[in-house]
Amino acid sequence: MVLNFFGSSLFSRGIRKCKVKLPVKLHELTIEEAHRLLKAKEISSVELTRAVLERIQALEDRVDAFITITEEEALQQAQRADQFIENCHFERLTGIPLDIKDVICTRGNPTTCCSKIMGDYVQPYDATVIGKLKKAGAVIAGNLNLDEFAMGSSTENSGYKITRNPWDPAHVPGGSSGGSAAAVAADMCLGALGSDTGGSIRQPASYCSTVGLKPTYGRVSRYGLVAFASSLDQIGPLVKSVPDCAILLNAIAGYDSSDSTSVPRQVPDYTAALQKGLNGVRVGIPREYGATEGMDPEVSAAVDSAVGVIEDLGAEKVEVSLPHTEYAVAVYYVIAPSEASSNLARYDGVKYGLRDKAQNDLIKMYRRTRSQGFGPEVQRRIVIGTYCLSAGYYDAYYGKASQVRTLIMEDFAKAFEKCDVLLCPVAPTPAFKIGEKVDDPLTMYLMDIFTISANLAGIPGMSIPCGFSKQGLPIGLQLMGAHFNEEMLFKVAYNFEQATDFHKKKPAL
């Protein structure tokens, strides 16, 4: 929908029409741009929401990003937002259409976790982040596809559909927040929420050329996020620009007494960090990340070029060491499946969700329900985790992995004594083809080699667009900061974004 016409039949009678002509499409607006236009009353939230819903309708068959589209509810929310704006009661997200990864609870709607074991279960409550978005006046247009229970790196493990990369439908969008990244990249929303357990925001952001942030563990409430690995999971934004990322994080961050892992720490205004100039900023380059087996030369070149741009902007490059990096993948794939095994034990066919009603024996009902309800990847991780937690193996696997995790945390603490932010690739390759790695779990797991350490250490990590392969596939740059130092990530990312135009490029849909 182009913002250069008046009196369209698409808009309901009585809705304010566009007052100005702009050479942009409504669905292509960033959150920052849309807020400015809404505040000036040059567009309405209903107009904006209708444009996004029409975009979804036009592209969903090609992208397959959505599990649920709440059109009627979204338009009602947009109407309320317009009333708030009319009365000059609004925030930066008022009237802004957003979408939600379908592992975050939304009251009155199914939260499927893209697993058949959830059945037709409808959530009776909102996650804390959803409550905050609604309070801010945001419009929620639908729930997005993911790898089942957020276990995967390609969105091929969804129990319902495979999401496709908007830049090339033959390639994966990444995972597990693949639906969120694809929807943002395809302009099917102005922003989205995802969750990140081992790179599940940053890797799809890299594959789809969006901005994605995993905040510090405890910065954003996990209440209402269906748990995969409780000590690793974190909710975060996927958006079109760094300013949008700051705006969305401002809205969802903060202490929540309902979440025992939430940290009672004051939340700064992250938009205040969006200032030009990197003089005095020290950027660390991890020595161990440069020798990674299987690194695509195009990724290395794009990241090196990005580091050069950041140096030219005034930053100082220093080499740092993260000596226990080589153990990160092994540690993660002990801890995460172990916690998953415990968290997913509740899905037994008794309380809610899928149940095999053909069995009269309780144990057989458990077995059949879980075999039918969980997909292969989830079953694989439950088995691994159960084994690691079993008698005689706990100390050898989970206990030792937890000890090495502490060493990884100490590596980062020492690195941040020498630098303010770490720069490295998000993934060793651009997006791979659908079906290329799905039958090779080990190779798939190694796609997380650069991202999982941030989750193990609990530090913030961000992916920003930094280039494209010769095939036209996006490449992302990862920034990692010390605990609760998201401001430094925003500062460096914003300066890089202002100096380049990678974030402005759009897939040819």
Secondary structure by P-SEA (a helix, b strand, c coil): ccccccccccccccccccccccccccccccaaaaaaaaaaccccaaaaaaaaaaaaaacccccccccccaaaaaaaaaaaaaaaaaaccccccccbbbbbcccccccccccccccccccccccccccaaaaaaaaabbbbcbbbbcccccccccccccccbbbbccccccccccccaaaaaaaaaacccccccccccccaaaaaaaaabbbbbbccccccccccccccccccbbbbbbcccaaaaaaaaaacccccccccccccccccccccccccccccbbbbbcccccccccccaaaaaaaaaaaaaaaaabbbbbbbbcccccaaaaaaaaaaaaaaaaaacccccccccccccccccaaaaaaaaaaacccaaaaaaaaaaaaaaccccccccaaaaaaaaaaaaaaaaaaaaaccbbbbbcccccccccccccccaaaaaacccccaaaaaabbbbbbbbccccccbbbbbbbbbbccccaaaaaaaaaaaaaacccccccccc
